[in-house]
Amino acid sequence: MPNTLGKTDICNLALRRIGVRPVNNVETDTDISAVEMKSVWDNAVQNVLRSAQWNFAKKIKPLALIANEKVLGWRFLYTYPRDCAMLWKIESPVSVHVHEFEHHFELLLSPETNTPAIATNVEGAYGRYTAMVTETTRWDSNFVDCLAWRLALDACPRLSTDSQDYQNCARGYAMALSNALTMNRTERRNDHEQLGFFINVR
């Protein structure tokens, strides 16, 4: 389900987890809590996006071939997608439906332009990746829970006076991420997999 909480709401959820009073507006408030939340926000969002194959941010997209460049040991070089937070797999039209088949790839810089690139032996490659989705209304509730714990964890050293808070936040983040991974796997089950289950139990 889409999330209805905004940036300030999510920051206040994080602040409550370390016993700090909420802020009115994280963008305009000047107290230490708001300043710290703003300073850790972007890095926390990126780290949590990179931590799982979030269904709300999943993309399978054809990659742009870098036609005039080669890398030793690989047949093809592709441009790294600009909106990619985390690249999980390289796919071909065949392998996209055969999940046990893995294509090898390597992330590196283009030899000519020094821009991020993907080297692989797959012709006509697709990238399966988590996109850099930063609009809070597009996140699901599991992501928001993970992000709030991550924000609390990152801000804890500066905002909390209780030495136990950091460990509590680390445990909270690990548990929230584990629960989110379970939910993501459940939502990824397709009709074929569910049909197979019913056939097997009959």
C-alpha positions, 0 to 999 in steps of 0.5 A, a space after each residue: 500500500 502507498 504511504 501517506 506520511 511525509 518527510 517530517 512525519 517519518 523524521 518524527 517517527 525516528 525521533 520518537 524511537 530515540 526519545 527526542 521531541 518531534 519537530 514541526 517542520 524538518 525543512 524549516 526548523 532550526 533546532 538541532 533535531 531538525 538539522 540532524 534529520 536533514 543532514 542524515 536523510 539523503 544518505 539514509 534513504 539511499 542506504 535503505 533503497 540499496 538494502 533490498 529489492 523493494 517491489 515499489 521501486 523495482 525496474 527491469 529496463 533495457 540497458 543502453 549499449 556503449 557501442 564504441 568501447 570495450 573492456 578486457 574480458 567482456 563482450 559488451 559495455 552498457 551505461 549504468 542507469 541514472 536512476 539506479 540505486 542498486 543493480 541486482 541482476 543482468 537479464 536477457 529476454 530468456 533469463 528474465 523468466 528463469 530466475 535460477 539462471 544468473 548472468 555475470 557482470 561487473 560494475 566499473 568506469 567507462 574507459 573513455 568517459 569515466 562514467 559508471 558502466 556495466 560490463 557483461 557478455 549478454 547481448 541486448 541486456 536488461 537491468 533488474 534494479 532498485 530505482 532511486 524513488 525519493 517521493 515519500 508517497 510512493 514508498 510502502 509502509 515496510 520501507 517507511 518503518 525501515 527508514 525511520 529506524 535507519 534515521 534514528 540509528 544515524 542520528 542517535 550518536 548526536 541526539 541521544 544521551 542514552 548509550 543503549 539507544 544505538 543498540 536498540 536502533 540497530 536491532 530495530 532496523 535489522 528486524 524491520 528489514 528482515 520483515 520487509 524482505 519477507 513481505 517483498 518475497 510474498 508479494 513477488 509470488 506469481 500465478 505460476 508459483 501459486 498454481 504449482 503450490 496447489 498442484 503439489 498439495 493435491 
